[in-house]
Amino acid sequence: MSPASATGPSPRPAAGTSPSRALTLAARWALTDLGLHRLELGHALGHDASCHIAERCGFPAEGILRGAMFEAGSQDAFRNVHLHGRLATDPETAA
């Protein structure tokens, strides 16, 4: 059983909810209801839309993880990951 299911159902944003709103709700749930101290979000380096959403939702960029993600469709090629993080003590955003 995963930690999330042990504490009850996770939030499920309504169909048509924006990615920013969904991330904000999930982060709030994880940091408050689950009591986690830190969340990390990673996306393929160069994916500007994901980067913009992460930053808008209170996940500042923290660095690059080299070769941390498989290249789509390949098990022997790797991509760099842009890492974002958010602490429970960070201010909540209005995304």
N, C-alpha and C positions, 0 to 999 in steps of 0.2 A: 504494500500500500504506500503510495507516495505521501509526502508530508502534507501536500495540499488536500488530498482526499481525506486525510486523517482528521482534519479540522473542519470539514464541511465542504460544500461545493464552491468551486471557484466562480468569480463573477463572469457572467456571459453577456457581453454587450449585445444590444439588439441588432438585428440585421440592418445593414446600411450605416452602422456606426463608423465614424471615420477612424483611420488607424491611430491618429493622435488621441482621440477620446478613449479608444480601447486600451492603448498603452497607459494612459493616465489612470484609468480605472484599475487595471491589473497591478500597476505599481502601488497604488494606494492600498489595495487589498493585501499585497505581499508585505508591505512595510508596516501596516497597522494591524490587520487581522492576524497575519501569521507572525508578526513581530520580527521580521528579518531586519538585519542591520544594513545590508548592502545588496544592491541589485546590479548586475552587469548586463549590458546589451552589446552585441557585436554584429557587424554587417560587413559585407564585402567592401574592401577599400574601393573608393570611387563611386559607390552607390549614393549619390547626393540626396535623393529623396529620403532614404532611410536615415541618413545623417541629420537632415533637417528635422524630421519627426522626432528623433531621439533628443536633440537639443531643445526643441520646443516643449518637450515633455519633462524637462528637468534632468536630462542625462547628459552632462557635459562630456566632450571628447577627452579621453585620457591617454590615448596613444595608439600604437599599431602593434599588433601581434603578427609577427612574420610567419608565413606558411601555416597558419592555424586553421585553414578551411580547405576542404577538397574543392577543386575546380569542378563546376557542374559537368556531369557526364564522364568524369575521369577519376580513377582511384589512384593515379600516380602523379597528378599535378596538383599543386597547392596554390592558394591565394592568400594574400594578406587580409587581416581583419582589422577594421577600425573599432576600437574599444571605447565604450561610453560607460559611465558608472553613476549611480545615485545612492546616497546614504539616507537613512531614515531621518537624519537631522537636517537634511537639505530642505529648503522651502518648497512647498507644493506649488506647482505651476497651474495656470488657468487654461491649459490646452484642451 
